Amino acid sequence: MNLFKWSVAPDVLSRQKLESFEGKSVADAVTMSLVKFGENLSVRRNLNFKVRPGVFLSAYVHPRPSALSDDDVLLGHYAAALAFRPNKGVSSTESYDVVGSQLCQHIIGMNPRSIGNVDRKPQAEHDNKAPVVSPPLEDLKEERSERHEEDMEVQHEEDDILEQTQLNNETELLHQSFLLNPDITVLDFLEAHQLSVVDYVRLELGDTSGQT
């Protein structure tokens, strides 16, 4: 298997130690967050990913993290995590940070129900497809204070694009119109970068369904 995915019961998780918090428990970390964010937090559910070499993980949240967020922690109303890999015979030395983030953006915006079958024809074929272009994301090396202001501008632009974009009504990820370039499908985008989706998850703040 390329991916292992599991969850831990919240009461068990709260007692576990976190190396990133100097050995403090998850419960201690939640208590400390009250000082930082000014409101109580609770751990309702969690999802853990572990991948084999050659499989990549990417994550994205919406709205984008503010300058108050830690670089290693993403906080937002919606979140997506994606596991993907290069196709067989393709070198995996390329950095997939931008591509992975863009696919996660799509998952948040389009809320696919399943990955889908590569061999299935979509509901509507795309003729005269536009070239596959990867719109640049923000420079991850910018100072956090400068990044926050720019992120908010990009955030508003993304919201406007989503409102004005005509997309197909596919529920399978591979056959949906790609959010950042609706003239192509997600499958077209993946094939252009010689990638395959292993698995993904989309989460929403306040969702109590427990489904991942």
N, C-alpha and C positions, 0 to 999 in steps of 0.2 A: 504494500500500500504506500502511496505517496504522501498521505496525510492521516494524522491521528487527531481526532477531535473529541473532547470530553468536557464535562462540567462537574463542579463540586457543589455539594449542598451548602447553602449559605451559612448554616450554623457551624459546619465543619470548616468552611473557608475562613470564617472570622477568627478562628484560633490559629490559623497557619501563619508562619513567620515570613516576612518579606525582606529579602536581602537589600533591596533598594531603600528600605526604611530602617537600616542599621539593626535588623533582626527583630523589629517590632512586629506585632501581629497585625492582621488586616483590620481588626476591630480598633486597635490603637491608631492606625492610619486614618480610619474613618473619623475618629474623634478629633484628630489633628486637623482634618480638613474643615472642621467647623470654624476654626480660627481664620483659615485662609479664605473660605468662600462665604462665611457668614450665614450659613444655613445647614440644617441637619441633612446628612446623607445616609442612605441605607443600601446595602448590597442585596439586591433581589435575585440576581442570577449572574452567571459568568460562563464564559466559553473559552476553552484553551485549545490552541493549535500547536501541533508539533509536526514538522515536515522533514522529509528525507532530503539529503543533499541534491541540489538541482531543482528543487521546488522553492518558489519565492512567495513571500507573504507581503501584502500591502494593506494599508488601512487608511481611512479617510472619515472625517466627521463634518457635519453641517449643522449650524453655522461653523465657520472656521474658528480655531482656538484663538482666544484673545492673548494679549501680551502678558497677562497674568498667569497663563498656563505654563506648566513645565514643558521643556522641549520633548521629553520622553512620554508625556501624557497628553492624549487628545480628548477634549471635552466638547460635546455638542449634543444637539437634540436628536440627530440621526447619526448612525455610524454604520460603516460597512467594512468588512475584512474579506480579503480575497487571497486564495492560494492558486498559483498558476505556475506553469513550467514551459520552457522552450520545447518546441517539437523535436522529435527524434532526429539526431544528426545535426542539430543546431547548437553552436557554441553558446555557453551560458555565462560568458565573461561580460556581457553588456550589462549596464545599469538599467534596471527596469523601474526606477522610482517614479518617473513621470507617467509612464504607461500604466503602472499599477494604480497610481492615484486617480488617473482619469477613468479607469474601469470602475473603481470604487465610487467615484462621483456618479457615474451612470447608474450603478446599483441603487444608490440612495435616491436618485431622482426618478428612476423608472420602476423600481420595486418589482423585479422579476420574480416569478413563482418557482422557476426551476431553471437549470442550465440549458436543457434542450438537446436535441439530437443534431449532430453536424450534418447528417445526410438528409434530414427533412427539409423540404422546401418551405420558405416562409410564406405567409399569407399573400404577400405582394412582392414580386421580384423588383429589384432596383436596377433600372436601366440608366445608362450614361452616368455611372458612378463617379463621384468626384474623387480626386486623389486623396489618399489617406494622409491626414496631417495630424501631428500631435501638438495641439496648442500648448505653449509653455505654461507651466505652473510657476508659482512664486519661487524666487531663489531661496533655498533652504538655509543658505549661509548668511542671510541678512540679519542685522540686529533686530531683536525681538520688538523693540519699540517702533522701529520703522516698518517692520513686517506687519504689525497690527493694523496700522493705517492703510497700508496697501491691500491687506487681506479684506478689509471691509469694503473697499472699492470694488475689488474683484468679486466679492460675495454678492454685491448688488447687481453686478453685470451678469453673473451666473443666474440669479433669480429672474432677471429680465429675459435672458435667453430662453430659459425654461418656459416662461409664460408665452413667448412669441413663437416657439418652435412647434412645427407640425410633425408628430411622430406617429408611427404605426401602433396598433393596439395589441401587439404580440405580448404574451406573458412569459415566453421562454427567452432567457437572457441572450442566447446566441442570435436569435432572429429579430430582436428588437432594433429599432432605429437607434444608432449610436447617439447619445445625448449631445456630445460635443461636435458631431458632424452628421446630421440626420440623413444625408444623402447616401450613407452607407449603413450597414448593420454592424453589430458587435462582432459577428463572425468575420466580416470583411476586415475589421480593425485588427482582430487577432491574427488572421492569416497574413496580413501585411507585416506584422511583427513576428510571425512564426511562433505563436504562443498558443497554449491550450489552457482552459480553465479547469482546475482540479475541484475546487469547491468555493463557496462564498457564504457569507452570513450578513443579514441586514437587521439592525436593531433600532428601536425607537424609544425615546425616553417615555416612561410611564406605561409602556406595553406590559401587560400582565398575562399575556397569553402563554408565556413560557416556551413558545416555539422558537427554534433557531434554524 
